Amino acid sequence: MDTSDHSMHALFAQLGLSNSDVAIDNFIQNNHLPDEIPIQNAAFWSSGQAQFIREAIVEDADWAEVVDHLDAQLRA
């Protein structure tokens, strides 16, 4: 059984991004995502980050829920 932490902080760490509360808030504030662009196609991701997000969504992986939460915050 997978007991990994799948929080927003863990997602940012997994993506190789700073995962402090301030860093996450700044990322969300500075990276608005228009409705017509899927999160995995956002220009601010590296190819590896985009692939991780794409796989999380397509495979409905454990990360999918937190990726969906990030997606919603980037569009708010």
OpenMM code with the backbone's topology and positions (N, CA, C; nanometers):
from openmm import Vec3, app, unit

residues = "MET ASP THR SER ASP HIS SER MET HIS ALA LEU PHE ALA GLN LEU GLY LEU SER ASN SER ASP VAL ALA ILE ASP ASN PHE ILE GLN ASN ASN HIS LEU PRO ASP GLU ILE PRO ILE GLN ASN ALA ALA PHE TRP SER SER GLY GLN ALA GLN PHE ILE ARG GLU ALA ILE VAL GLU ASP ALA ASP TRP ALA GLU VAL VAL ASP HIS LEU ASP ALA GLN LEU ARG ALA".split()
positions = [
    Vec3(0.0842, -0.1170, 0.0000),
    Vec3(0.0000, 0.0000, 0.0000),
    Vec3(0.0894, 0.1244, 0.0000),
    Vec3(0.0532, 0.2220, -0.0827),
    Vec3(0.1268, 0.3477, -0.0917),
    Vec3(0.0814, 0.4398, 0.0205),
    Vec3(0.1755, 0.4752, 0.1074),
    Vec3(0.1434, 0.5653, 0.2178),
    Vec3(0.2133, 0.6995, 0.2009),
    Vec3(0.2545, 0.7305, 0.0771),
    Vec3(0.3231, 0.8560, 0.0491),
    Vec3(0.2317, 0.9749, 0.0750),
    Vec3(0.2952, 1.0853, 0.1095),
    Vec3(0.2243, 1.2105, 0.1305),
    Vec3(0.1931, 1.2710, -0.0061),
    Vec3(0.0682, 1.2919, -0.0366),
    Vec3(0.0276, 1.3508, -0.1637),
    Vec3(-0.0383, 1.4867, -0.1391),
    Vec3(0.0334, 1.5700, -0.0676),
    Vec3(-0.0136, 1.7052, -0.0376),
    Vec3(0.0404, 1.8024, -0.1424),
    Vec3(-0.0052, 1.9259, -0.1357),
    Vec3(0.0457, 2.0301, -0.2250),
    Vec3(0.1955, 2.0488, -0.2024),
    Vec3(0.2376, 2.0465, -0.0761),
    Vec3(0.3806, 2.0610, -0.0455),
    Vec3(0.4613, 1.9474, -0.1085),
    Vec3(0.4099, 1.8261, -0.0986),
    Vec3(0.4786, 1.7107, -0.1560),
    Vec3(0.4798, 1.7176, -0.3085),
    Vec3(0.3721, 1.7654, -0.3687),
    Vec3(0.3672, 1.7794, -0.5140),
    Vec3(0.4739, 1.8773, -0.5614),
    Vec3(0.4849, 1.9906, -0.4957),
    Vec3(0.5859, 2.0888, -0.5349),
    Vec3(0.7264, 2.0307, -0.5198),
    Vec3(0.7505, 1.9565, -0.4135),
    Vec3(0.8804, 1.8917, -0.3961),
    Vec3(0.9042, 1.7905, -0.5082),
    Vec3(0.8022, 1.7126, -0.5407),
    Vec3(0.8127, 1.6127, -0.6474),
    Vec3(0.8443, 1.6784, -0.7819),
    Vec3(0.7921, 1.7978, -0.8026),
    Vec3(0.8161, 1.8715, -0.9269),
    Vec3(0.9494, 1.9470, -0.9246),
    Vec3(1.0200, 1.9382, -0.8125),
    Vec3(1.1483, 2.0057, -0.8014),
    Vec3(1.1368, 2.1548, -0.7751),
    Vec3(1.0227, 2.1950, -0.7210),
    Vec3(0.9972, 2.3358, -0.6903),
    Vec3(1.0051, 2.3584, -0.5403),
    Vec3(1.0338, 2.4814, -0.5020),
    Vec3(1.0326, 2.5153, -0.3610),
    Vec3(0.8925, 2.4897, -0.3069),
    Vec3(0.8852, 2.4271, -0.1909),
    Vec3(0.7533, 2.3855, -0.1406),
    Vec3(0.7146, 2.4488, -0.0076),
    Vec3(0.7711, 2.5645, 0.0228),
    Vec3(0.7252, 2.6358, 0.1419),
    Vec3(0.5888, 2.6974, 0.1127),
    Vec3(0.5160, 2.7331, 0.2163),
    Vec3(0.3854, 2.7968, 0.1970),
    Vec3(0.3976, 2.9225, 0.1118),
    Vec3(0.4988, 3.0036, 0.1401),
    Vec3(0.5196, 3.1289, 0.0657),
    Vec3(0.5520, 3.0991, -0.0806),
    Vec3(0.6385, 3.0017, -0.1055),
    Vec3(0.6761, 2.9678, -0.2429),
    Vec3(0.5563, 2.9162, -0.3224),
    Vec3(0.4744, 2.8334, -0.2604),
    Vec3(0.3550, 2.7804, -0.3281),
    Vec3(0.2581, 2.8940, -0.3587),
    Vec3(0.2341, 2.9799, -0.2608),
    Vec3(0.1446, 3.0945, -0.2828),
    Vec3(0.1967, 3.1843, -0.3944),
    Vec3(0.3278, 3.2105, -0.3949),
    Vec3(0.3867, 3.2938, -0.5004),
    Vec3(0.3738, 3.2286, -0.6373),
    Vec3(0.3961, 3.0982, -0.6436),
    Vec3(0.3835, 3.0266, -0.7704),
    Vec3(0.2416, 3.0402, -0.8252),
    Vec3(0.1453, 3.0195, -0.7399),
    Vec3(0.0046, 3.0273, -0.7816),
    Vec3(-0.0304, 3.1697, -0.8251),
    Vec3(0.0149, 3.2687, -0.7505),
    Vec3(-0.0140, 3.4088, -0.7850),
    Vec3(0.0528, 3.4514, -0.9158),
    Vec3(0.1699, 3.3959, -0.9460),
    Vec3(0.2474, 3.4389, -1.0621),
    Vec3(0.2269, 3.3528, -1.1860),
    Vec3(0.1432, 3.2511, -1.1780),
    Vec3(0.1251, 3.1593, -1.2908),
    Vec3(-0.0219, 3.1314, -1.3161),
    Vec3(-0.0957, 3.2349, -1.3518),
    Vec3(-0.2376, 3.2154, -1.3847),
    Vec3(-0.2484, 3.1319, -1.5111),
    Vec3(-0.3458, 3.0440, -1.5151),
    Vec3(-0.3655, 2.9532, -1.6274),
    Vec3(-0.5017, 2.9771, -1.6912),
    Vec3(-0.5040, 3.0191, -1.8185),
    Vec3(-0.6323, 3.0395, -1.8867),
    Vec3(-0.7104, 2.9078, -1.8992),
    Vec3(-0.8416, 2.9197, -1.9044),
    Vec3(-0.9283, 2.8019, -1.9090),
    Vec3(-0.9000, 2.7092, -2.0266),
    Vec3(-0.8569, 2.7639, -2.1392),
    Vec3(-0.8392, 2.6817, -2.2592),
    Vec3(-0.7078, 2.6028, -2.2617),
    Vec3(-0.6204, 2.6237, -2.1653),
    Vec3(-0.4922, 2.5532, -2.1628),
    Vec3(-0.4949, 2.4476, -2.0529),
    Vec3(-0.4807, 2.3197, -2.0897),
    Vec3(-0.4738, 2.2144, -1.9877),
    Vec3(-0.3500, 2.2342, -1.8990),
    Vec3(-0.3604, 2.1990, -1.7743),
    Vec3(-0.2508, 2.2227, -1.6808),
    Vec3(-0.1198, 2.1612, -1.7291),
    Vec3(-0.1250, 2.0436, -1.7893),
    Vec3(-0.0020, 1.9782, -1.8339),
    Vec3(0.0630, 2.0489, -1.9528),
    Vec3(-0.0095, 2.1386, -2.0193),
    Vec3(0.0443, 2.2126, -2.1337),
    Vec3(0.0881, 2.3542, -2.0982),
    Vec3(0.0835, 2.3886, -1.9709),
    Vec3(0.1221, 2.5231, -1.9291),
    Vec3(0.2688, 2.5486, -1.9630),
    Vec3(0.2967, 2.6696, -2.0096),
    Vec3(0.4311, 2.7062, -2.0544),
    Vec3(0.5328, 2.7105, -1.9405),
    Vec3(0.4868, 2.7208, -1.8159),
    Vec3(0.5807, 2.7334, -1.7052),
    Vec3(0.6394, 2.6017, -1.6572),
    Vec3(0.5945, 2.4875, -1.7112),
    Vec3(0.6502, 2.3580, -1.6713),
    Vec3(0.7698, 2.3215, -1.7584),
    Vec3(0.8650, 2.2517, -1.6988),
    Vec3(0.9698, 2.1874, -1.7786),
    Vec3(0.9054, 2.0650, -1.8443),
    Vec3(0.9752, 2.0041, -1.9367),
    Vec3(0.9181, 1.8859, -2.0027),
    Vec3(0.8961, 1.7725, -1.9026),
    Vec3(0.9873, 1.7562, -1.8071),
    Vec3(0.9719, 1.6519, -1.7058),
    Vec3(0.8552, 1.6777, -1.6129),
    Vec3(0.8370, 1.8032, -1.5737),
    Vec3(0.7243, 1.8397, -1.4873),
    Vec3(0.5924, 1.8160, -1.5608),
    Vec3(0.5870, 1.8570, -1.6860),
    Vec3(0.4651, 1.8385, -1.7662),
    Vec3(0.4329, 1.6902, -1.7814),
    Vec3(0.5351, 1.6085, -1.8024),
    Vec3(0.5143, 1.4643, -1.8169),
    Vec3(0.4605, 1.4041, -1.6875),
    Vec3(0.5150, 1.4452, -1.5748),
    Vec3(0.4673, 1.3954, -1.4452),
    Vec3(0.3197, 1.4297, -1.4258),
    Vec3(0.2836, 1.5537, -1.4544),
    Vec3(0.1443, 1.5973, -1.4382),
    Vec3(0.0534, 1.5232, -1.5354),
    Vec3(0.0982, 1.5087, -1.6593),
    Vec3(0.0196, 1.4359, -1.7603),
    Vec3(-0.0071, 1.2930, -1.7138),
    Vec3(0.0960, 1.2253, -1.6663),
    Vec3(0.0800, 1.0869, -1.6204),
    Vec3(-0.0122, 1.0780, -1.4987),
    Vec3(-0.0015, 1.1738, -1.4089),
    Vec3(-0.0887, 1.1735, -1.2906),
    Vec3(-0.2348, 1.1813, -1.3323),
    Vec3(-0.2629, 1.2635, -1.4326),
    Vec3(-0.4010, 1.2816, -1.4786),
    Vec3(-0.4485, 1.1598, -1.5575),
    Vec3(-0.3707, 1.1176, -1.6564),
    Vec3(-0.4111, 1.0085, -1.7455),
    Vec3(-0.4276, 0.8773, -1.6693),
    Vec3(-0.3358, 0.8519, -1.5772),
    Vec3(-0.3397, 0.7265, -1.5020),
    Vec3(-0.4279, 0.7354, -1.3781),
    Vec3(-0.4884, 0.8522, -1.3551),
    Vec3(-0.5671, 0.8763, -1.2344),
    Vec3(-0.4891, 0.8290, -1.1116),
    Vec3(-0.3628, 0.8668, -1.1108),
    Vec3(-0.2698, 0.8262, -1.0056),
    Vec3(-0.3035, 0.8943, -0.8733),
    Vec3(-0.2309, 0.8532, -0.7707),
    Vec3(-0.2510, 0.9113, -0.6376),
    Vec3(-0.2307, 1.0627, -0.6393),
    Vec3(-0.1496, 1.1120, -0.7316),
    Vec3(-0.1231, 1.2551, -0.7415),
    Vec3(-0.2359, 1.3315, -0.8095),
    Vec3(-0.3280, 1.2642, -0.8754),
    Vec3(-0.4310, 1.3309, -0.9563),
    Vec3(-0.5136, 1.4301, -0.8752),
    Vec3(-0.5494, 1.3962, -0.7553),
    Vec3(-0.6341, 1.4849, -0.6746),
    Vec3(-0.5627, 1.6163, -0.6421),
    Vec3(-0.4377, 1.6084, -0.6023),
    Vec3(-0.3652, 1.7315, -0.5688),
    Vec3(-0.3319, 1.8107, -0.6951),
    Vec3(-0.3086, 1.7429, -0.8071),
    Vec3(-0.2885, 1.8126, -0.9348),
    Vec3(-0.4169, 1.8864, -0.9727),
    Vec3(-0.5313, 1.8243, -0.9537),
    Vec3(-0.6600, 1.8902, -0.9797),
    Vec3(-0.6778, 2.0130, -0.8905),
    Vec3(-0.6368, 2.0011, -0.7666),
    Vec3(-0.6472, 2.1134, -0.6723),
    Vec3(-0.5573, 2.2286, -0.7185),
    Vec3(-0.4350, 2.1973, -0.7598),
    Vec3(-0.3446, 2.2999, -0.8118),
    Vec3(-0.4034, 2.3634, -0.9373),
    Vec3(-0.4575, 2.2814, -1.0246),
    Vec3(-0.5198, 2.3304, -1.1481),
    Vec3(-0.6282, 2.4339, -1.1149),
    Vec3(-0.7129, 2.4021, -1.0202),
    Vec3(-0.8207, 2.4950, -0.9811),
    Vec3(-0.7639, 2.6244, -0.9247),
    Vec3(-0.6601, 2.6160, -0.8452),
    Vec3(-0.6018, 2.7358, -0.7872),
    Vec3(-0.5349, 2.8227, -0.8926),
    Vec3(-0.4760, 2.7616, -0.9951),
    Vec3(-0.4109, 2.8374, -1.1008),
    Vec3(-0.5126, 2.9087, -1.1896),
    Vec3(-0.6370, 2.8697, -1.1830),
    Vec3(-0.7416, 2.9307, -1.2662),
    Vec3(-0.8286, 3.0287, -1.1882),
    Vec3(-0.8109, 3.0365, -1.0584),
    Vec3(-0.8948, 3.1247, -0.9739),
    Vec3(-0.8634, 3.2710, -0.9958),
] * unit.nanometer
topology = app.Topology()
chain = topology.addChain("A")
for resn in residues:
    res = topology.addResidue(resn, chain)
    for name in ("N", "CA", "C"):
        topology.addAtom(name, app.Element.getBySymbol(name[0]), res)
